Amino acid sequence: MIITGCVAVDKEGWRLGKGGGYGVREIATFLKQFGKITVVTTIHDLQIVEEIPHQEFDTHVDYIVTPSKIIKLK
């Protein structure tokens, strides 16, 4: 499991990182090495937004954990 931070995440699980692409590279490296791996982000409820623009190389999260709920995606 990877627990990653982000600035915001949408309801599909696409994440907006903190810049530089480091989170995307880290997640992609683990996915390449181990195959499917669970990706979790911890954020505040107000950081869940309607839509995050994404590109084909971007990664998404499987779970969103906030102070008030846990959301399982896909």
MARKOL-870775 format. One record per residue (C-alpha): residue number from 1; residue in three letters; x, z, y. Coordinates in nm, 2 decimals. Each point is the difference from the previous one (the first is absolute). Last residue first. Layout:
# MARKOL-870775
<rec><pos>NUM</pos><code>Ala</code><x>X</x><z>Z</z><y>Y</y></rec>
...
//
This chain:
# MARKOL-870775
<rec><pos>74</pos><code>Lys</code><x>-1.37</x><z>-0.84</z><y>0.17</y></rec>
<rec><pos>73</pos><code>Leu</code><x>0.06</x><z>0.30</z><y>0.24</y></rec>
<rec><pos>72</pos><code>Lys</code><x>-0.03</x><z>0.37</z><y>-0.08</y></rec>
<rec><pos>71</pos><code>Ile</code><x>-0.09</x><z>0.20</z><y>0.31</y></rec>
<rec><pos>70</pos><code>Ile</code><x>0.09</x><z>0.37</z><y>0.02</y></rec>
<rec><pos>69</pos><code>Lys</code><x>-0.18</x><z>0.20</z><y>0.26</y></rec>
<rec><pos>68</pos><code>Ser</code><x>0.00</x><z>0.25</z><y>0.29</y></rec>
<rec><pos>67</pos><code>Pro</code><x>0.36</x><z>0.06</z><y>0.09</y></rec>
<rec><pos>66</pos><code>Thr</code><x>0.07</x><z>-0.37</z><y>-0.08</y></rec>
<rec><pos>65</pos><code>Val</code><x>0.14</x><z>-0.16</z><y>-0.32</y></rec>
<rec><pos>64</pos><code>Ile</code><x>-0.03</x><z>-0.38</z><y>-0.03</y></rec>
<rec><pos>63</pos><code>Tyr</code><x>0.06</x><z>-0.13</z><y>-0.36</y></rec>
<rec><pos>62</pos><code>Asp</code><x>0.11</x><z>-0.33</z><y>-0.14</y></rec>
<rec><pos>61</pos><code>Val</code><x>0.21</x><z>-0.11</z><y>0.30</y></rec>
<rec><pos>60</pos><code>His</code><x>0.07</x><z>-0.36</z><y>0.11</y></rec>
<rec><pos>59</pos><code>Thr</code><x>0.31</x><z>-0.21</z><y>0.02</y></rec>
<rec><pos>58</pos><code>Asp</code><x>0.10</x><z>-0.28</z><y>0.24</y></rec>
<rec><pos>57</pos><code>Phe</code><x>0.17</x><z>-0.31</z><y>-0.13</y></rec>
<rec><pos>56</pos><code>Glu</code><x>-0.31</x><z>-0.22</z><y>0.03</y></rec>
<rec><pos>55</pos><code>Gln</code><x>-0.06</x><z>0.10</z><y>0.36</y></rec>
<rec><pos>54</pos><code>His</code><x>-0.22</x><z>0.27</z><y>0.15</y></rec>
<rec><pos>53</pos><code>Pro</code><x>-0.23</x><z>0.06</z><y>0.29</y></rec>
<rec><pos>52</pos><code>Ile</code><x>-0.14</x><z>0.36</z><y>-0.03</y></rec>
<rec><pos>51</pos><code>Glu</code><x>-0.38</x><z>0.02</z><y>0.00</y></rec>
<rec><pos>50</pos><code>Glu</code><x>-0.28</x><z>0.26</z><y>0.05</y></rec>
<rec><pos>49</pos><code>Val</code><x>0.22</x><z>0.30</z><y>0.08</y></rec>
<rec><pos>48</pos><code>Ile</code><x>0.10</x><z>0.32</z><y>-0.18</y></rec>
<rec><pos>47</pos><code>Gln</code><x>0.23</x><z>0.19</z><y>0.23</y></rec>
<rec><pos>46</pos><code>Leu</code><x>-0.29</x><z>0.22</z><y>0.13</y></rec>
<rec><pos>45</pos><code>Asp</code><x>-0.02</x><z>0.17</z><y>-0.34</y></rec>
<rec><pos>44</pos><code>His</code><x>0.36</x><z>0.12</z><y>0.02</y></rec>
<rec><pos>43</pos><code>Ile</code><x>0.26</x><z>-0.14</z><y>-0.22</y></rec>
<rec><pos>42</pos><code>Thr</code><x>0.16</x><z>0.04</z><y>-0.34</y></rec>
<rec><pos>41</pos><code>Thr</code><x>0.09</x><z>-0.32</z><y>-0.19</y></rec>
<rec><pos>40</pos><code>Val</code><x>0.01</x><z>-0.06</z><y>-0.37</y></rec>
<rec><pos>39</pos><code>Val</code><x>0.15</x><z>-0.29</z><y>-0.20</y></rec>
<rec><pos>38</pos><code>Thr</code><x>-0.05</x><z>0.00</z><y>-0.38</y></rec>
<rec><pos>37</pos><code>Ile</code><x>0.26</x><z>-0.21</z><y>-0.19</y></rec>
<rec><pos>36</pos><code>Lys</code><x>-0.05</x><z>-0.33</z><y>-0.18</y></rec>
<rec><pos>35</pos><code>Gly</code><x>0.32</x><z>-0.16</z><y>-0.10</y></rec>
<rec><pos>34</pos><code>Phe</code><x>0.30</x><z>0.23</z><y>-0.02</y></rec>
<rec><pos>33</pos><code>Gln</code><x>0.29</x><z>-0.18</z><y>0.16</y></rec>
<rec><pos>32</pos><code>Lys</code><x>-0.19</x><z>-0.26</z><y>0.20</y></rec>
<rec><pos>31</pos><code>Leu</code><x>-0.27</x><z>0.25</z><y>0.11</y></rec>
<rec><pos>30</pos><code>Phe</code><x>0.27</x><z>0.25</z><y>0.09</y></rec>
<rec><pos>29</pos><code>Thr</code><x>0.18</x><z>-0.26</z><y>0.22</y></rec>
<rec><pos>28</pos><code>Ala</code><x>-0.33</x><z>-0.12</z><y>0.16</y></rec>
<rec><pos>27</pos><code>Ile</code><x>-0.09</x><z>0.36</z><y>0.10</y></rec>
<rec><pos>26</pos><code>Glu</code><x>0.34</x><z>0.06</z><y>0.17</y></rec>
<rec><pos>25</pos><code>Arg</code><x>-0.01</x><z>-0.34</z><y>0.17</y></rec>
<rec><pos>24</pos><code>Val</code><x>-0.35</x><z>0.05</z><y>0.13</y></rec>
<rec><pos>23</pos><code>Gly</code><x>0.09</x><z>0.35</z><y>0.13</y></rec>
<rec><pos>22</pos><code>Tyr</code><x>0.32</x><z>-0.13</z><y>0.17</y></rec>
<rec><pos>21</pos><code>Gly</code><x>-0.18</x><z>-0.28</z><y>0.18</y></rec>
<rec><pos>20</pos><code>Gly</code><x>0.15</x><z>0.08</z><y>0.34</y></rec>
<rec><pos>19</pos><code>Gly</code><x>-0.30</x><z>0.17</z><y>0.15</y></rec>
<rec><pos>18</pos><code>Lys</code><x>-0.20</x><z>0.32</z><y>-0.07</y></rec>
<rec><pos>17</pos><code>Gly</code><x>-0.22</x><z>-0.16</z><y>-0.26</y></rec>
<rec><pos>16</pos><code>Leu</code><x>-0.34</x><z>-0.14</z><y>0.02</y></rec>
<rec><pos>15</pos><code>Arg</code><x>-0.16</x><z>0.02</z><y>-0.34</y></rec>
<rec><pos>14</pos><code>Trp</code><x>-0.24</x><z>-0.22</z><y>-0.19</y></rec>
<rec><pos>13</pos><code>Gly</code><x>-0.22</x><z>0.22</z><y>-0.22</y></rec>
<rec><pos>12</pos><code>Glu</code><x>-0.32</x><z>-0.20</z><y>0.02</y></rec>
<rec><pos>11</pos><code>Lys</code><x>-0.16</x><z>0.25</z><y>0.23</y></rec>
<rec><pos>10</pos><code>Asp</code><x>0.28</x><z>-0.03</z><y>0.24</y></rec>
<rec><pos>9</pos><code>Val</code><x>0.32</x><z>0.21</z><y>0.05</y></rec>
<rec><pos>8</pos><code>Ala</code><x>0.16</x><z>0.13</z><y>0.31</y></rec>
<rec><pos>7</pos><code>Val</code><x>0.34</x><z>0.13</z><y>0.12</y></rec>
<rec><pos>6</pos><code>Cys</code><x>0.14</x><z>0.03</z><y>-0.34</y></rec>
<rec><pos>5</pos><code>Gly</code><x>0.17</x><z>0.25</z><y>-0.23</y></rec>
<rec><pos>4</pos><code>Thr</code><x>0.08</x><z>-0.07</z><y>-0.36</y></rec>
<rec><pos>3</pos><code>Ile</code><x>-0.05</x><z>0.19</z><y>-0.33</y></rec>
<rec><pos>2</pos><code>Ile</code><x>0.13</x><z>-0.21</z><y>-0.29</y></rec>
<rec><pos>1</pos><code>Met</code><x>-0.11</x><z>0.08</z><y>-0.35</y></rec>
//
